[in-house]
Amino acid sequence: MNAPSADEPYRPASGDPHAETGAAADGPVRVVLVDDHALVREGLRSVLDHFDDIAVCDEADNSEAAVKAVAAHEPDVIVLDLKLHDEDGVAVIGALAAQGLTPAVLVLSVHDEPERVRDVLRAGARGYLLKSVRPEELAAGIRRVAAGRWAIGEHFVDMLVDAFIGAIPLGVPPVTPRESEVLRLLAEGLANRAVADRLGISTRTAQKHVENLFKKFNVHGRRDLITVAGRSGLLPSAGPQK
């Protein structure tokens, strides 16, 4: 099957693992968009309008509006951002559950911290994708959660598989791939700003990774962190902190 042109809707080929439509026999998957940026919602609506089996029925920019939209339209799926003004998007999941509303939740976010993904899925979301996904991937994710399946971005697959098969040694706190990179750079003696520059992230994000590592290993300083991580087999050696 040839790839669709820019003007044609995406239609999965036979055997495509994302081919589940999740739609009722008499209509498309009905979606509510929840994001606090009107421009983002407009862009998402424009993208999803290209898919014949997906229909956006309403939009919301906060948890209260989201609950009202879901109650009014009974959508199959809500596409949810994690930051709504001063609210945590996860609160939307709880607010919906409190009202007995049960659309499938697909989170679409810029945040790629595995701990955040874990917390969102535990809260009840069926999917988590980054906002960098292609339109076809977003549409496929909507179809999957509407069909009662998981839609997890490829970015997180290695982390989830490692956790599932128990690849992390017993007694050693689970460390994400990004935290492992931070550990290695800390062992080289880099400060937070240098770690951020090396990894292409913000200094605040680097600092947050360091703080998370302190909590996981129950230490209060970099020297202790590197020593404990080295003894746990997470570093080639527990070289001295410069």
Secondary structure, DSSP 8 states (H G I E B T S, - for coil): -----TTS-----TT-TT------TTS-EEEEEE-S-HHHHHHHHHHHTT-TTEEEEEEESSHHHHHHHHHHH--SEEEE-SEETTEETHHHHHHHHHTT---EEEEEES---HHHHHHHHHHT-SEEEETTS-HHHHHHHHHHHHTT--EE-GGGHHHHHHHHHT-S-TTS----HHHHHHHHHHHTT--HHHHHHHHT--HHHHHHHHHHHHHHHT-SSHHHHHHHHHHTTSSS------
